[in-house]
Amino acid sequence: MIEQLLENNRRWAEGWSRRDPGFLPSLAREQRPDYLWIGCADSRVPANEVIDVAPGQLFVHRNVANLTPPSDLNFLAVLSFAVKVLHVKHIIVCGHHGCGGIEAALKDERHGIVDHWLAPVRATYRHHRVEIDALADEDARIDRLAEFNVVDRVQDIADTTIVRDTWKKGQKLAIHGWIYRLADGLIRDLEVTASQPEDVD
């Protein structure tokens, strides 16, 4: 099975070399993505593929339930590098319907260390509990919490000193909240874009 993955990689590289002989060598020299994608680690949501962009166009950070904790040095390092070094113009927070992490937080299930990681999702649920609990269908409750989670993560990012300082310097940067539907492969804009401090509230 592992050998098959290596063979897949060889075919992939050969395909790029045939289509555009200069493409991979140019990637080796530098990257200039316009976008930072913050998404869920779920294997069903491959960032480059769902928005159909080539390697080099998307800087990617993924974790369980697409979270953006201000205490997570991994997330902050990615955000800082993307904004200050790569000068991305857009940050996309993309959650997805049917998210297992969101479901675990909603049901307050126990899964080990990930329970601590999901604390921000449980806080989001408490904040929107009345609306979420009013939905009769369990899948609908999970999906609505996934959407609220994206909105809160957009706000988390906009509240970082990394982003605030970037806006203060006049650098163009917009943060977008999207949700991906597994059943049909379509992304919906949640219309929570922030491109200046006044947008955050």
C-alpha positions in Angstrom: 0.0 0.0 0.0 2.8 2.4 0.9 4.6 1.5 -2.4 1.4 2.5 -4.2 1.6 6.0 -2.7 5.2 6.4 -3.9 4.1 5.2 -7.4 1.2 7.7 -7.3 3.7 10.5 -6.5 6.0 9.5 -9.4 3.0 9.6 -11.8 1.9 13.0 -10.4 5.4 14.5 -10.8 5.7 13.1 -14.3 2.3 14.5 -15.2 3.3 18.0 -14.1 6.6 17.7 -16.0 4.8 16.8 -19.2 2.2 19.6 -18.9 4.5 22.3 -17.8 8.2 21.4 -17.7 9.1 24.6 -15.8 6.4 24.4 -13.1 8.1 22.2 -10.5 11.5 23.9 -10.9 9.8 27.3 -10.4 8.2 26.0 -7.2 11.5 24.9 -5.9 12.8 28.4 -6.1 10.0 30.2 -4.2 6.4 30.3 -3.1 4.1 33.3 -3.5 0.6 32.2 -2.4 -2.1 34.8 -2.1 -4.1 32.6 0.3 -3.7 31.1 3.7 -6.2 28.2 4.2 -7.1 27.2 7.7 -9.1 24.0 7.5 -10.0 20.8 9.3 -7.6 17.9 9.2 -10.5 15.7 7.9 -9.2 13.6 5.0 -12.4 14.3 3.0 -11.5 18.1 2.7 -8.3 18.4 0.7 -7.7 22.1 0.5 -6.1 22.5 -3.0 -8.5 20.1 -4.6 -11.8 21.5 -3.4 -10.9 24.9 -4.8 -9.0 23.5 -7.7 -5.7 25.4 -7.4 -2.2 24.2 -8.2 0.6 23.6 -5.8 2.1 26.9 -4.7 -1.1 28.9 -4.6 -2.3 28.0 -1.1 -0.5 28.1 2.2 -2.2 25.6 4.4 -2.8 25.0 8.1 -5.1 22.2 9.2 -6.2 20.7 12.5 -9.1 19.1 14.2 -12.2 21.3 13.7 -10.2 24.2 12.0 -9.4 25.9 15.3 -7.3 29.0 15.9 -6.4 29.1 19.6 -4.3 32.1 20.6 -2.2 29.8 22.7 -1.3 27.5 19.9 2.2 28.3 18.7 1.9 26.2 15.6 -1.1 28.1 14.4 0.5 31.5 15.3 3.7 30.6 13.5 1.8 29.7 10.4 -0.3 32.9 10.6 2.8 35.1 11.2 4.8 33.5 8.4 1.8 33.7 6.0 1.1 37.4 6.8 4.5 38.8 7.5 6.8 36.9 5.2 4.6 35.6 2.3 2.2 38.6 2.5 -0.9 36.6 1.7 -3.9 38.8 0.8 -6.6 36.4 2.0 -7.1 34.1 5.0 -9.8 31.5 4.5 -11.2 29.7 7.4 -13.1 26.7 6.0 -15.1 24.4 8.2 -17.2 21.6 6.9 -20.6 20.0 7.5 -20.5 16.5 9.1 -17.3 17.4 11.1 -16.4 14.7 13.6 -14.7 17.2 15.9 -17.8 19.4 16.0 -20.0 16.4 16.7 -17.7 15.3 19.6 -17.9 18.8 21.1 -21.7 19.0 20.7 -22.3 15.6 22.2 -19.6 16.2 24.9 -18.1 12.8 24.1 -14.8 11.7 25.5 -12.0 10.9 23.1 -8.8 11.8 25.1 -6.5 14.7 24.5 -8.7 16.1 21.7 -11.4 16.9 24.3 -9.1 19.7 25.6 -8.5 20.9 22.0 -12.2 21.2 21.4 -12.9 23.5 24.3 -13.4 26.6 21.9 -16.1 24.7 20.0 -17.9 23.9 23.3 -17.7 27.6 24.1 -19.2 28.5 20.8 -22.0 26.0 21.4 -22.8 27.5 24.7 -23.0 30.9 23.1 -25.4 29.8 20.4 -27.1 27.0 22.3 -30.7 28.3 22.0 -30.6 28.4 18.2 -28.7 25.2 17.8 -30.9 23.2 20.2 -34.0 24.4 18.5 -33.1 22.4 15.4 -34.9 19.1 15.5 -32.3 17.1 13.4 -29.0 16.1 14.9 -27.1 16.5 11.7 -28.5 20.0 11.3 -27.3 20.9 14.8 -23.8 19.6 14.0 -23.7 21.5 10.8 -25.0 24.8 12.3 -22.4 24.5 15.1 -19.7 24.0 12.4 -20.9 27.3 10.8 -20.8 29.2 14.1 -17.4 27.7 14.8 -16.1 29.2 11.5 -17.5 32.7 12.4 -15.8 32.6 15.8 -12.5 31.5 14.3 -12.6 34.4 11.9 -13.0 36.7 14.9 -10.1 34.9 16.7 -7.8 35.6 13.8 -8.9 39.2 13.4 -8.2 39.7 17.1 -4.6 38.6 17.0 -1.9 41.2 17.2 -0.4 39.7 14.0 -3.5 40.7 12.0 -4.2 44.0 13.9 -0.6 45.1 13.4 -0.8 44.2 9.7 -4.0 46.3 9.2 -2.4 49.1 11.2 0.5 49.2 8.7 -2.0 49.4 5.8 -1.2 46.0 4.4 -4.2 44.6 2.6 -5.5 41.4 4.3 -9.0 39.9 4.4 -10.3 37.0 6.5 -13.1 35.0 5.1 -15.4 32.3 6.6 -16.5 29.4 4.5 -18.3 26.1 5.0 -17.8 23.0 2.8 -20.6 20.5 2.3 -19.3 16.9 2.0 -22.4 15.6 0.3 -22.1 17.8 -2.8 -18.5 19.1 -2.7 -19.7 22.8 -2.7 -18.4 25.6 -0.6 -20.7 28.4 0.8 -19.4 31.8 1.8 -20.8 32.5 5.3 -20.4 36.3 4.6 -18.3 37.1 7.7 -15.4 38.7 5.9 -13.2 41.0 7.9 -10.7 43.3 6.2 -10.3 46.0 8.8 -10.7 46.3 12.6 -14.1 47.9 12.2 -15.4 44.7 10.5 -14.7 42.5 13.5 -17.7 43.4 15.7 
